[in-house]
Amino acid sequence: MPTLIAIAEDNATNRNTFLQKLALLEEYELIFAANDGNQCLENLKGLPPNRLPKVIFMDLEMPNLGGIQTIQMAKTLHPEIHFIVLTIFDDEEKIFEAIKAGATGYLLKHEPASVIKESLIDILENQGAPMSPAVARKALLLLSKKDNNENEELGEFPEIISPRENEVLQHLVLGRDAKRIATELKISVETVRKHIAHIYSKLHVSSKAEVISLAHKNKWLHER
């Protein structure tokens, strides 16, 4: 049985382009495509529990009801639904607003179907929190701008994090995905994903954005 997904995007061109990519993923079924946040919530209201989407791709800038407010309201009613934000560089300042609202992932709109598929697998099978590398770098840059002291020493790293997990974390906060990290460290992608899951568990976080925030706040980042 295909996995149910949905999208809320007010721009017809962007919506149709994304739907074309989703059409390439045969194991997923689009349950609805909403034009704005209000329509998204109305569509959810009319669905029986067994027809609710597992993941909703959400644009942020929509008329009537924006993406962040829609996520907040929908997560209150359906906490089991995952939301992946679709973004462009221009709305980078809303990264953390969306994460705080309950978004599980954050992708650029131009990502290919293969990345969309991997993001869905990451969320639904690996309890991950996919984020486009470029977005992760933007998030790190935003955090760095808040720190006026560029010469502070590195903070003490948690003892519960192993040396290998430390290596994975350093790559993770630079926006590198599991495949890139696996190549850099010469280990398997599955091993990288296990390390990331352990990092999330040990640090009591559930998203890459939270890892980046913690790493910056505690000065765990090495220059690369």
Backbone as a chain_set.jsonl record, in Angstrom:
{"seq": "MPTLIAIAEDNATNRNTFLQKLALLEEYELIFAANDGNQCLENLKGLPPNRLPKVIFMDLEMPNLGGIQTIQMAKTLHPEIHFIVLTIFDDEEKIFEAIKAGATGYLLKHEPASVIKESLIDILENQGAPMSPAVARKALLLLSKKDNNENEELGEFPEIISPRENEVLQHLVLGRDAKRIATELKISVETVRKHIAHIYSKLHVSSKAEVISLAHKNKWLHER", "coords": {"N": [[0.841, -1.187, 0.0], [0.623, 2.196, -0.9], [2.402, 4.977, 0.589], [0.843, 7.735, 2.097], [0.918, 11.121, 1.136], [1.016, 14.763, 1.116], [0.634, 18.158, -0.16], [1.021, 21.663, 0.373], [0.875, 24.52, -1.319], [0.872, 27.684, -2.721], [1.685, 28.791, -5.149], [1.098, 28.131, -8.442], [2.829, 27.207, -10.472], [5.121, 26.324, -9.07], [3.841, 24.392, -7.523], [2.871, 22.549, -9.448], [5.274, 21.738, -10.601], [6.458, 20.432, -8.453], [4.607, 18.404, -8.07], [4.998, 16.928, -10.372], [7.478, 15.816, -9.835], [6.817, 14.241, -7.619], [5.197, 12.402, -8.881], [6.966, 10.643, -9.944], [7.624, 8.99, -7.944], [6.593, 6.106, -7.198], [5.847, 4.657, -4.965], [4.51, 6.296, -3.295], [1.509, 8.051, -2.493], [-0.325, 10.833, -3.507], [-2.455, 12.55, -1.498], [-3.759, 14.991, -1.276], [-3.545, 18.295, -2.767], [-3.097, 21.34, -1.648], [-4.042, 24.814, -1.956], [-3.502, 26.783, -0.12], [-2.946, 27.506, 3.411], [-5.395, 27.372, 4.823], [-6.984, 25.769, 3.153], [-5.538, 23.436, 3.292], [-5.905, 22.673, 6.01], [-8.673, 22.31, 5.959], [-8.876, 20.171, 4.187], [-7.61, 18.176, 5.681], [-9.4, 17.963, 7.786], [-11.545, 16.705, 6.591], [-10.778, 14.081, 6.178], [-10.714, 10.55, 6.861], [-9.18, 8.811, 9.661], [-7.472, 6.748, 8.66], [-6.748, 7.702, 6.218], [-5.206, 9.887, 6.428], [-2.433, 11.965, 5.593], [0.997, 10.898, 5.845], [3.141, 12.559, 5.607], [3.407, 16.037, 5.016], [4.227, 18.362, 2.602], [5.186, 21.658, 2.911], [4.692, 24.952, 1.922], [5.928, 28.17, 2.909], [5.258, 30.914, 2.512], [2.198, 31.857, 2.015], [-1.063, 33.008, 1.007], [-3.811, 34.144, 3.131], [-3.509, 32.011, 5.176], [-0.468, 31.36, 6.479], [2.423, 29.13, 6.109], [3.807, 28.514, 8.555], [1.933, 29.069, 10.595], [-0.012, 27.264, 9.786], [1.26, 24.796, 10.162], [1.573, 24.836, 12.953], [-1.121, 24.761, 13.817], [-2.061, 22.404, 12.604], [-0.376, 20.45, 13.725], [-1.237, 20.485, 16.321], [-3.722, 19.308, 16.117], [-3.147, 16.956, 14.732], [-0.672, 15.425, 15.717], [0.878, 13.35, 14.817], [1.495, 13.692, 12.164], [4.039, 14.469, 9.847], [5.872, 17.361, 8.842], [7.4, 18.788, 6.07], [9.148, 21.531, 5.253], [9.056, 23.592, 2.38], [11.268, 25.653, 0.782], [12.895, 28.769, -0.235], [15.957, 30.59, -0.769], [15.418, 33.202, 0.047], [13.749, 33.244, 2.282], [15.161, 32.569, 4.533], [15.349, 33.453, 7.185], [13.23, 32.374, 8.483], [13.68, 29.809, 9.167], [14.113, 28.715, 11.817], [11.75, 29.456, 13.011], [9.907, 27.84, 11.716], [10.84, 25.288, 12.464], [10.421, 25.401, 15.236], [7.686, 25.562, 15.178], [6.998, 23.016, 14.543], [7.926, 21.674, 12.321], [9.465, 18.96, 10.614], [11.401, 18.636, 8.685], [13.41, 20.409, 6.2], [13.503, 21.601, 3.071], [14.944, 22.759, -0.014], [13.17, 24.209, -2.747], [13.939, 23.445, -5.282], [14.963, 20.896, -5.195], [15.721, 17.626, -6.485], [13.678, 14.728, -7.477], [14.862, 12.45, -6.364], [16.081, 13.341, -4.013], [13.862, 14.186, -2.597], [12.6, 11.728, -2.22], [14.53, 10.39, -0.636], [14.414, 12.0, 1.609], [11.84, 11.493, 2.558], [12.099, 8.778, 3.203], [14.037, 9.018, 5.183], [12.646, 10.369, 7.216], [10.36, 8.693, 7.703], [11.323, 6.083, 8.047], [13.758, 6.187, 9.375], [13.483, 7.938, 11.444], [14.507, 10.465, 11.068], [15.522, 13.901, 10.36], [15.354, 15.533, 7.734], [17.295, 17.951, 5.93], [18.08, 20.309, 3.529], [21.452, 20.654, 2.443], [22.328, 23.28, 1.831], [20.485, 24.83, 3.211], [21.02, 24.07, 5.839], [23.577, 25.142, 6.099], [22.939, 27.836, 5.889], [21.463, 28.11, 8.233], [23.438, 27.689, 10.136], [25.06, 29.873, 9.576], [23.353, 31.987, 10.271], [23.222, 31.611, 13.016], [25.878, 32.032, 13.655], [26.185, 34.748, 13.139], [25.119, 35.887, 15.354], [26.99, 35.756, 17.23], [29.357, 37.736, 18.532], [31.951, 37.459, 19.299], [34.66, 36.188, 17.902], [36.843, 34.78, 18.628], [36.666, 33.015, 20.71], [37.397, 30.135, 22.724], [36.976, 26.612, 21.966], [34.185, 24.905, 23.38], [33.762, 22.451, 26.007], [33.315, 19.178, 24.926], [30.489, 16.964, 25.108], [30.908, 14.09, 27.166], [29.47, 11.838, 26.64], [29.249, 11.619, 23.929], [30.795, 9.859, 21.436], [34.157, 9.689, 19.979], [33.939, 9.118, 17.195], [31.264, 9.785, 16.718], [31.475, 12.456, 17.242], [33.004, 13.275, 15.05], [31.149, 12.773, 12.996], [29.147, 14.573, 13.751], [30.437, 17.04, 13.378], [30.586, 17.168, 10.583], [27.876, 17.053, 10.055], [26.747, 19.472, 11.019], [27.742, 21.192, 9.2], [26.125, 20.947, 7.091], [26.25, 18.681, 5.547], [25.044, 15.752, 3.936], [24.014, 12.317, 4.687], [25.217, 10.6, 2.805], [27.392, 12.092, 1.838], [28.849, 12.423, 4.196], [29.44, 9.77, 4.75], [31.18, 9.202, 2.638], [33.29, 10.99, 3.196], [34.207, 10.016, 5.662], [34.706, 7.435, 5.086], [32.961, 5.273, 5.626], [29.919, 3.286, 5.821], [26.713, 4.442, 4.54], [24.547, 3.649, 6.06], [25.769, 3.219, 8.532], [26.496, 5.823, 9.15], [23.955, 6.972, 9.438], [23.101, 5.603, 11.714], [24.887, 6.598, 13.592], [24.067, 9.288, 13.586], [21.472, 9.019, 14.575], [22.104, 8.143, 17.153], [23.44, 10.393, 18.119], [21.359, 12.309, 18.122], [19.726, 11.12, 20.043], [21.367, 11.069, 22.353], [21.845, 13.77, 22.759], [19.354, 14.658, 23.167], [17.696, 15.761, 21.14], [15.755, 16.408, 18.155], [16.095, 17.182, 15.566], [18.088, 18.426, 12.809], [18.446, 21.161, 12.884], [18.276, 21.719, 15.622], [20.54, 20.388, 16.518], [22.54, 21.917, 15.278], [22.081, 24.363, 16.563], [22.681, 23.703, 19.253], [25.358, 22.945, 18.974], [26.554, 25.319, 18.186], [25.923, 27.05, 20.319], [27.301, 25.845, 22.428], [29.827, 25.912, 21.481], [31.07, 23.832, 19.97], [32.077, 23.579, 17.471], [34.473, 22.958, 14.937], [36.933, 24.624, 12.961], [36.818, 24.407, 9.427]], "CA": [[0.0, 0.0, 0.0], [1.471, 3.39, -0.974], [2.41, 5.92, 1.703], [0.087, 8.933, 1.756], [1.578, 12.407, 1.347], [0.229, 15.896, 0.63], [1.402, 19.384, -0.339], [0.322, 22.951, 0.436], [1.706, 25.473, -2.07], [-0.048, 28.571, -3.432], [2.177, 29.105, -6.49], [0.693, 27.037, -9.322], [4.001, 26.677, -11.181], [5.895, 25.541, -8.099], [3.051, 23.22, -7.125], [2.853, 21.583, -10.543], [6.629, 21.187, -10.736], [6.657, 19.486, -7.364], [3.742, 17.249, -8.316], [5.659, 16.125, -11.399], [8.519, 15.044, -9.158], [6.159, 13.227, -6.803], [4.657, 11.382, -9.778], [8.038, 9.683, -10.22], [7.786, 8.153, -6.752], [5.412, 5.248, -7.292], [5.468, 4.097, -3.673], [3.811, 7.327, -2.525], [0.244, 8.514, -3.076], [-0.7, 12.196, -3.135], [-3.829, 12.539, -1.007], [-4.32, 16.277, -1.696], [-2.647, 19.418, -3.052], [-3.836, 22.523, -1.202], [-3.559, 26.1, -2.46], [-3.064, 27.612, 0.999], [-3.039, 26.841, 4.698], [-6.786, 27.088, 5.174], [-7.436, 24.614, 2.384], [-4.839, 22.275, 3.851], [-6.596, 22.272, 7.234], [-9.996, 21.812, 5.579], [-8.686, 18.839, 3.612], [-7.315, 17.26, 6.774], [-10.628, 17.786, 8.563], [-12.465, 15.824, 5.893], [-10.195, 12.758, 5.937], [-10.764, 9.575, 7.953], [-7.838, 8.59, 10.216], [-6.622, 5.875, 7.844], [-6.401, 8.372, 4.963], [-4.401, 11.074, 6.72], [-1.069, 11.849, 5.054], [2.098, 10.711, 6.782], [4.009, 13.728, 5.458], [2.888, 17.147, 4.218], [5.214, 19.346, 2.165], [4.523, 22.92, 3.234], [5.274, 26.251, 1.58], [5.795, 29.1, 4.03], [4.603, 32.166, 2.12], [0.91, 31.612, 1.364], [-2.1, 33.96, 1.443], [-4.845, 33.697, 4.076], [-2.895, 31.364, 6.327], [0.885, 30.973, 6.086], [2.878, 27.783, 6.423], [4.161, 28.331, 9.964], [0.681, 28.983, 11.358], [-0.687, 26.022, 9.398], [1.951, 23.698, 10.849], [1.228, 24.911, 14.379], [-2.503, 24.324, 14.014], [-2.205, 21.007, 12.194], [0.328, 19.595, 14.681], [-2.078, 20.396, 17.511], [-4.8, 18.367, 15.814], [-2.602, 15.693, 14.22], [0.757, 15.446, 16.046], [1.594, 12.259, 14.153], [1.854, 14.075, 10.795], [5.318, 15.163, 9.686], [5.851, 18.468, 7.888], [8.661, 19.182, 5.455], [9.014, 22.872, 4.69], [9.646, 23.879, 1.071], [11.727, 27.019, 0.933], [13.884, 29.366, -1.117], [16.939, 31.297, 0.054], [14.931, 34.49, 0.526], [13.026, 33.174, 3.547], [16.039, 31.856, 5.45], [15.164, 33.865, 8.575], [12.096, 31.651, 9.07], [14.074, 28.421, 9.406], [13.878, 28.28, 13.185], [10.321, 29.623, 13.301], [9.229, 26.641, 11.221], [11.235, 24.158, 13.303], [9.722, 25.569, 16.512], [6.261, 25.307, 14.947], [6.792, 21.578, 14.472], [8.414, 21.096, 11.068], [10.437, 17.888, 10.797], [12.469, 18.793, 7.713], [13.488, 21.703, 5.521], [14.1, 21.365, 1.759], [14.84, 23.767, -1.056], [12.134, 23.836, -3.711], [14.47, 22.897, -6.529], [15.549, 19.573, -4.996], [15.189, 16.613, -7.408], [12.819, 13.68, -6.915], [15.671, 11.518, -5.571], [16.277, 13.932, -2.683], [12.548, 14.129, -1.948], [12.398, 10.336, -1.793], [15.43, 10.099, 0.481], [13.908, 12.731, 2.768], [10.687, 10.746, 3.059], [12.626, 7.573, 3.842], [14.739, 9.445, 6.386], [11.637, 10.677, 8.236], [9.426, 7.618, 8.015], [11.985, 4.835, 8.393], [14.928, 6.388, 10.228], [13.178, 8.972, 12.434], [15.434, 11.554, 10.809], [15.011, 15.253, 10.133], [16.107, 15.958, 6.547], [17.467, 19.376, 5.683], [18.998, 20.557, 2.425], [22.745, 21.157, 2.922], [22.403, 24.746, 1.722], [19.677, 25.394, 4.296], [21.766, 23.848, 7.076], [24.658, 26.127, 6.136], [22.306, 29.124, 6.191], [21.111, 28.1, 9.647], [24.683, 27.865, 10.879], [25.492, 31.255, 9.359], [22.493, 32.847, 11.08], [23.649, 31.484, 14.401], [27.204, 32.63, 13.787], [26.048, 36.198, 13.135], [24.719, 36.338, 16.68], [28.147, 35.663, 18.121], [30.276, 38.813, 18.187], [33.319, 37.1, 19.681], [35.089, 35.136, 16.984], [38.075, 34.17, 19.1], [36.443, 32.211, 21.898], [37.868, 28.765, 22.601], [35.949, 25.593, 21.861], [33.666, 24.417, 24.637], [34.016, 21.038, 26.288], [32.349, 18.323, 24.242], [29.889, 15.995, 26.03], [31.612, 12.816, 27.228], [28.621, 10.757, 26.122], [29.426, 11.55, 22.481], [32.046, 9.176, 21.118], [34.99, 10.392, 18.996], [33.388, 8.96, 15.848], [30.049, 10.592, 16.667], [31.954, 13.839, 17.163], [33.368, 13.501, 13.646], [29.903, 12.842, 12.226], [28.468, 15.816, 14.12], [31.122, 18.161, 12.737], [30.135, 17.197, 9.191], [26.431, 17.272, 10.049], [26.412, 20.878, 11.209], [28.163, 21.917, 8.005], [25.109, 20.753, 6.068], [26.512, 17.514, 4.706], [24.077, 14.674, 4.125], [24.593, 11.043, 5.116], [26.084, 10.053, 1.76], [28.637, 12.859, 1.81], [29.59, 12.096, 5.418], [29.962, 8.409, 4.582], [32.332, 9.294, 1.744], [34.366, 11.685, 3.897], [34.728, 9.198, 6.759], [34.96, 6.091, 4.548], [32.096, 4.298, 6.272], [28.675, 3.125, 5.074], [25.639, 5.401, 4.795], [23.752, 3.118, 7.163], [26.516, 3.477, 9.762], [26.36, 7.262, 9.418], [22.599, 7.204, 9.941], [23.044, 5.105, 13.089], [25.599, 7.579, 14.414], [23.223, 10.473, 13.699], [20.385, 8.665, 15.498], [22.671, 8.118, 18.509], [23.705, 11.786, 18.486], [20.068, 12.909, 18.451], [19.248, 10.532, 21.294], [22.232, 11.483, 23.465], [21.715, 15.217, 22.975], [17.934, 14.912, 23.412], [17.188, 16.63, 20.076], [15.029, 15.641, 17.135], [16.283, 17.757, 14.234], [19.407, 18.965, 12.496], [18.475, 22.553, 13.336], [18.563, 21.713, 17.056], [21.946, 20.008, 16.656], [23.32, 23.098, 14.906], [21.916, 25.346, 17.623], [23.441, 23.256, 20.415], [26.784, 22.961, 18.644], [27.011, 26.706, 18.196], [25.78, 27.598, 21.665], [28.32, 25.274, 23.305], [31.124, 26.089, 20.821], [31.648, 22.532, 19.638], [32.423, 23.556, 16.053], [35.854, 23.128, 14.536], [37.09, 25.297, 11.67], [37.112, 23.487, 8.318]], "C": [[0.888, 1.253, 0.0], [1.336, 4.27, 0.271], [1.743, 7.219, 1.277], [0.875, 10.197, 2.093], [0.692, 13.511, 0.79], [1.15, 17.1, 0.472], [0.489, 20.588, -0.19], [1.255, 23.99, -0.179], [0.794, 26.355, -2.902], [0.395, 28.903, -4.856], [1.933, 27.918, -7.417], [1.884, 26.403, -10.031], [4.834, 25.805, -10.257], [5.159, 24.272, -7.698], [3.079, 22.147, -8.207], [4.219, 20.939, -10.758], [6.884, 20.136, -9.67], [5.817, 18.23, -7.572], [4.326, 16.34, -9.387], [6.758, 15.26, -10.799], [7.906, 13.925, -8.325], [5.613, 12.085, -7.65], [5.69, 10.313, -10.112], [8.235, 8.7, -9.068], [6.552, 7.265, -6.599], [4.941, 4.717, -5.95], [4.741, 5.089, -2.771], [2.56, 7.791, -3.269], [-0.073, 9.922, -2.572], [-2.173, 12.207, -2.747], [-4.533, 13.867, -1.279], [-3.203, 17.276, -1.971], [-3.426, 20.688, -2.753], [-3.199, 23.798, -1.737], [-3.085, 27.039, -1.363], [-3.278, 26.849, 2.295], [-4.46, 26.48, 5.096], [-7.306, 25.86, 4.444], [-6.783, 23.33, 2.886], [-5.561, 21.76, 5.091], [-7.986, 21.718, 6.945], [-9.898, 20.403, 5.005], [-8.408, 17.801, 4.697], [-8.575, 16.938, 7.575], [-11.566, 16.765, 7.91], [-11.963, 14.418, 5.666], [-10.398, 11.824, 7.124], [-9.341, 9.289, 8.433], [-6.914, 7.752, 9.332], [-6.244, 6.489, 6.499], [-5.64, 9.676, 5.196], [-2.994, 10.9, 6.138], [-0.05, 11.635, 6.159], [3.001, 11.948, 6.8], [3.296, 14.776, 4.61], [4.04, 18.085, 3.887], [4.556, 20.723, 2.225], [5.325, 24.14, 2.768], [5.069, 27.184, 2.769], [4.987, 30.338, 3.684], [3.336, 31.883, 1.332], [-0.103, 32.633, 1.855], [-3.064, 33.306, 2.428], [-4.262, 33.076, 5.347], [-1.539, 30.82, 5.89], [1.279, 29.598, 6.58], [3.171, 27.549, 7.894], [2.913, 28.193, 10.827], [-0.068, 27.682, 11.049], [-0.069, 24.827, 10.106], [1.572, 23.678, 12.325], [-0.164, 24.356, 14.639], [-2.674, 22.846, 13.694], [-1.53, 20.059, 13.184], [-0.462, 19.454, 15.98], [-3.158, 19.342, 17.322], [-4.281, 16.986, 15.435], [-1.092, 15.639, 14.483], [1.571, 14.37, 15.337], [2.034, 12.616, 12.735], [3.184, 14.824, 10.798], [5.175, 16.259, 8.626], [7.263, 18.754, 7.39], [8.438, 20.53, 4.785], [9.71, 22.945, 3.338], [10.021, 25.351, 1.05], [12.62, 27.471, -0.213], [14.835, 30.155, -0.227], [16.367, 32.553, 0.701], [14.222, 34.423, 1.873], [13.837, 32.449, 4.621], [15.812, 32.219, 6.915], [14.036, 33.106, 9.259], [12.428, 30.185, 9.368], [13.678, 27.972, 10.806], [12.431, 28.481, 13.615], [9.559, 28.367, 12.889], [9.567, 25.424, 12.069], [10.501, 24.216, 14.641], [8.235, 25.269, 16.356], [5.963, 23.82, 14.844], [7.243, 20.928, 13.176], [9.484, 20.053, 11.364], [11.628, 18.042, 9.87], [12.36, 20.106, 6.978], [14.229, 21.515, 4.208], [13.968, 22.574, 0.843], [13.88, 23.279, -2.131], [12.679, 23.184, -4.972], [15.074, 21.497, -6.379], [14.918, 18.55, -5.946], [14.365, 15.555, -6.692], [13.603, 12.727, -6.023], [15.889, 12.039, -4.152], [14.964, 13.912, -1.895], [12.29, 12.729, -1.401], [13.266, 10.003, -0.59], [14.965, 10.802, 1.747], [12.718, 12.011, 3.388], [11.136, 9.477, 3.784], [13.283, 7.925, 5.17], [13.759, 9.703, 7.528], [10.872, 9.447, 8.676], [10.093, 6.325, 8.478], [13.129, 5.011, 9.396], [14.719, 7.42, 11.326], [14.132, 10.165, 12.3], [14.733, 12.892, 10.641], [15.779, 15.845, 8.952], [16.149, 17.472, 6.378], [18.451, 19.533, 4.529], [20.308, 21.12, 2.963], [22.847, 22.676, 2.886], [21.614, 25.414, 2.838], [20.401, 25.238, 5.627], [22.906, 24.847, 7.203], [24.111, 27.514, 6.459], [21.974, 29.217, 7.678], [22.347, 28.336, 10.498], [25.183, 29.298, 10.756], [24.672, 32.22, 10.206], [22.892, 32.806, 12.544], [24.991, 32.177, 14.628], [27.14, 34.145, 13.855], [25.701, 36.742, 14.51], [25.887, 36.339, 17.667], [29.169, 36.707, 17.719], [31.727, 38.491, 18.518], [33.779, 35.921, 18.853], [36.287, 34.36, 17.509], [37.898, 33.315, 20.345], [36.892, 30.782, 21.666], [36.687, 27.806, 22.491], [35.495, 25.151, 23.248], [33.961, 22.935, 24.797], [32.909, 20.19, 25.679], [31.784, 17.298, 25.218], [30.609, 14.655, 25.992], [30.797, 11.67, 26.638], [28.737, 10.606, 24.608], [30.792, 10.942, 22.184], [32.864, 9.987, 20.111], [34.439, 10.295, 17.571], [32.113, 9.772, 15.692], [30.396, 12.071, 16.579], [32.303, 14.188, 15.721], [32.124, 13.661, 12.782], [29.188, 14.157, 12.492], [29.105, 17.014, 13.436], [30.708, 18.296, 11.279], [28.651, 17.558, 9.11], [26.085, 18.749, 10.133], [26.911, 21.755, 10.065], [27.218, 21.671, 6.833], [25.299, 19.544, 5.199], [25.509, 16.406, 4.994], [24.803, 13.374, 4.44], [25.552, 10.465, 4.08], [27.428, 10.76, 1.728], [29.493, 12.53, 3.036], [30.213, 10.712, 5.309], [31.207, 8.405, 3.703], [33.526, 9.905, 2.449], [35.027, 10.794, 4.949], [35.021, 7.772, 6.355], [34.239, 5.006, 5.345], [30.789, 4.224, 5.487], [27.65, 4.188, 5.45], [24.799, 4.946, 5.979], [24.446, 3.361, 8.509], [26.42, 4.943, 10.155], [24.992, 7.549, 10.022], [22.444, 6.719, 11.379], [23.745, 6.075, 14.034], [24.734, 8.826, 14.645], [22.071, 10.212, 14.677], [20.879, 8.663, 16.937], [22.945, 9.535, 19.013], [22.415, 12.472, 18.924], [19.593, 12.425, 19.82], [20.05, 11.044, 22.487], [22.092, 12.968, 23.788], [20.272, 15.638, 23.228], [17.382, 15.946, 22.422], [16.494, 15.754, 19.04], [15.214, 16.197, 15.736], [17.696, 18.278, 14.062], [19.535, 20.41, 12.976], [18.82, 22.627, 14.817], [20.011, 21.326, 17.326], [22.844, 21.204, 16.365], [23.27, 24.144, 16.024], [22.735, 24.973, 18.853], [24.941, 23.363, 20.171], [27.342, 24.378, 18.691], [27.001, 27.282, 19.614], [26.905, 27.124, 22.587], [29.719, 25.293, 22.699], [31.823, 24.756, 20.581], [32.208, 22.488, 18.226], [33.912, 23.782, 15.826], [35.898, 23.863, 13.202], [37.454, 24.275, 10.601], [37.257, 24.282, 7.045]], "O": [[1.806, 1.357, 0.813], [0.289, 4.298, 0.917], [2.047, 7.749, 0.208], [1.426, 10.329, 3.186], [-0.271, 13.236, 0.075], [2.3, 17.075, 0.911], [-0.678, 20.543, -0.579], [2.306, 24.298, 0.385], [0.017, 25.846, -3.71], [-0.439, 29.262, -5.688], [2.484, 26.837, -7.212], [1.937, 25.181, -10.174], [5.21, 24.687, -10.611], [5.764, 23.21, -7.55], [3.288, 20.97, -7.913], [4.314, 19.749, -11.058], [7.454, 19.081, -9.946], [6.267, 17.122, -7.283], [4.17, 15.121, -9.323], [6.948, 14.113, -11.203], [8.405, 12.8, -8.32], [5.567, 10.939, -7.203], [5.335, 9.205, -10.516], [8.934, 7.697, -9.211], [5.585, 7.644, -5.939], [3.772, 4.363, -5.799], [4.398, 4.773, -1.632], [2.55, 7.908, -4.494], [-0.087, 10.172, -1.367], [-3.039, 11.909, -3.57], [-5.745, 13.896, -1.489], [-2.081, 17.134, -1.487], [-4.314, 21.07, -3.515], [-1.987, 23.866, -1.944], [-2.349, 27.988, -1.634], [-3.727, 25.703, 2.292], [-4.702, 25.404, 5.643], [-7.981, 25.015, 5.032], [-7.407, 22.269, 2.9], [-5.804, 20.56, 5.218], [-8.432, 20.774, 7.598], [-10.731, 19.545, 5.298], [-8.912, 16.68, 4.635], [-8.791, 15.799, 7.989], [-12.291, 16.05, 8.601], [-12.648, 13.623, 5.023], [-10.271, 12.249, 8.272], [-8.389, 9.505, 7.683], [-5.713, 8.013, 9.263], [-5.508, 5.88, 5.723], [-5.454, 10.469, 4.273], [-2.433, 9.806, 6.189], [-0.214, 12.13, 7.274], [3.545, 12.333, 7.835], [2.66, 14.446, 3.609], [4.748, 18.548, 4.781], [3.486, 20.927, 1.652], [6.474, 24.335, 3.163], [4.135, 27.0, 3.549], [4.134, 30.768, 4.461], [3.388, 31.689, 0.118], [-0.02, 33.084, 2.998], [-3.125, 32.082, 2.543], [-4.497, 33.564, 6.452], [-1.461, 29.933, 5.04], [0.566, 28.976, 7.367], [2.823, 26.498, 8.433], [2.837, 27.314, 11.685], [-0.678, 27.079, 11.932], [-0.781, 23.948, 10.592], [1.284, 22.618, 12.881], [-0.365, 23.575, 15.569], [-3.35, 22.121, 14.424], [-2.054, 18.979, 13.456], [-0.371, 18.432, 16.66], [-3.472, 18.583, 18.239], [-4.89, 15.971, 15.771], [-0.309, 15.795, 13.547], [2.797, 14.456, 15.26], [2.864, 11.913, 12.157], [3.424, 15.693, 11.636], [4.45, 16.099, 7.644], [8.194, 18.936, 8.175], [7.634, 20.649, 3.861], [10.813, 22.426, 3.167], [9.168, 26.208, 1.281], [13.043, 26.67, -1.047], [14.546, 30.365, 0.951], [16.79, 32.929, 1.794], [14.102, 35.445, 2.549], [13.277, 31.8, 5.505], [16.05, 31.395, 7.798], [13.893, 33.181, 10.479], [11.556, 29.416, 9.772], [12.988, 26.965, 10.967], [11.936, 27.764, 14.484], [8.683, 27.89, 13.612], [8.69, 24.614, 12.368], [10.013, 23.195, 15.127], [7.595, 24.78, 17.288], [4.822, 23.397, 15.032], [6.971, 19.748, 12.952], [10.311, 20.238, 12.258], [12.739, 17.634, 10.209], [11.371, 20.828, 7.101], [15.44, 21.294, 4.206], [12.993, 23.321, 0.922], [13.788, 22.081, -2.395], [11.963, 22.452, -5.655], [15.638, 20.967, -7.336], [13.712, 18.598, -6.188], [14.351, 15.488, -5.463], [13.069, 12.24, -5.026], [15.882, 11.263, -3.197], [14.952, 13.656, -0.691], [11.824, 12.563, -0.274], [12.79, 9.4, 0.372], [15.106, 10.261, 2.844], [12.606, 11.93, 4.612], [10.615, 9.145, 4.849], [13.109, 7.219, 6.164], [14.005, 9.308, 8.667], [10.743, 9.18, 9.871], [9.49, 5.553, 9.224], [13.431, 4.102, 10.169], [15.652, 7.748, 12.059], [14.51, 10.788, 13.292], [13.513, 12.996, 10.764], [16.748, 16.579, 9.149], [15.174, 18.175, 6.647], [19.536, 18.952, 4.553], [20.289, 21.975, 3.849], [23.39, 23.289, 3.806], [22.028, 26.452, 3.356], [20.402, 26.154, 6.449], [23.173, 25.347, 8.295], [24.729, 28.277, 7.201], [22.174, 30.256, 8.306], [22.306, 29.093, 11.467], [25.675, 29.871, 11.728], [25.215, 33.157, 10.79], [22.901, 33.829, 13.228], [25.209, 32.821, 15.655], [27.945, 34.769, 14.546], [25.953, 37.91, 14.806], [25.783, 36.853, 18.781], [29.792, 36.58, 16.665], [32.635, 39.186, 18.061], [33.345, 34.79, 19.07], [36.703, 33.379, 16.893], [38.884, 32.931, 20.973], [36.786, 30.265, 20.554], [35.561, 28.131, 22.867], [36.301, 25.035, 24.171], [34.357, 22.256, 23.849], [31.723, 20.447, 25.886], [32.516, 16.806, 26.076], [30.894, 14.135, 24.913], [31.349, 10.663, 26.194], [28.36, 9.569, 24.062], [31.82, 11.454, 22.629], [32.324, 10.879, 19.457], [34.467, 11.274, 16.825], [31.897, 10.386, 14.647], [29.697, 12.844, 15.923], [31.946, 15.258, 15.227], [32.047, 14.56, 11.945], [28.68, 14.788, 11.565], [28.401, 17.907, 12.964], [30.501, 19.406, 10.789], [28.226, 18.278, 8.206], [25.223, 19.228, 9.396], [26.545, 22.927, 9.972], [27.471, 22.126, 5.718], [24.589, 19.38, 4.206], [25.165, 16.15, 6.149], [26.033, 13.321, 4.46], [26.587, 9.902, 4.438], [28.474, 10.122, 1.608], [30.71, 12.377, 2.929], [31.355, 10.497, 5.716], [32.172, 7.695, 3.985], [34.647, 9.411, 2.324], [36.247, 10.811, 5.111], [35.519, 6.981, 7.156], [34.813, 3.973, 5.691], [30.576, 5.023, 4.576], [27.707, 4.763, 6.536], [24.388, 5.76, 6.806], [23.79, 3.671, 9.503], [26.282, 5.273, 11.332], [24.883, 8.284, 11.004], [21.741, 7.343, 12.174], [23.264, 6.343, 15.135], [24.676, 9.353, 15.756], [21.736, 11.065, 15.499], [20.177, 9.119, 17.84], [22.713, 9.843, 20.182], [22.376, 13.134, 19.962], [19.122, 13.209, 20.644], [19.477, 11.411, 23.513], [22.206, 13.374, 24.944], [19.99, 16.811, 23.471], [16.689, 16.885, 22.815], [16.627, 14.53, 19.045], [14.557, 15.735, 14.803], [18.407, 18.536, 15.034], [20.603, 20.83, 13.42], [19.578, 23.505, 15.23], [20.643, 21.856, 18.24], [23.789, 21.476, 17.105], [24.29, 24.733, 16.381], [23.409, 25.825, 19.434], [25.696, 23.807, 21.036], [28.451, 24.61, 19.171], [27.961, 27.922, 20.042], [27.403, 27.884, 23.417], [30.672, 24.78, 23.285], [32.988, 24.568, 20.931], [32.761, 21.467, 17.817], [34.528, 24.662, 16.427], [34.978, 23.727, 12.395], [38.283, 23.393, 10.825], [37.506, 23.708, 5.984]]}, "num_chains": 1, "name": "protein.A"}
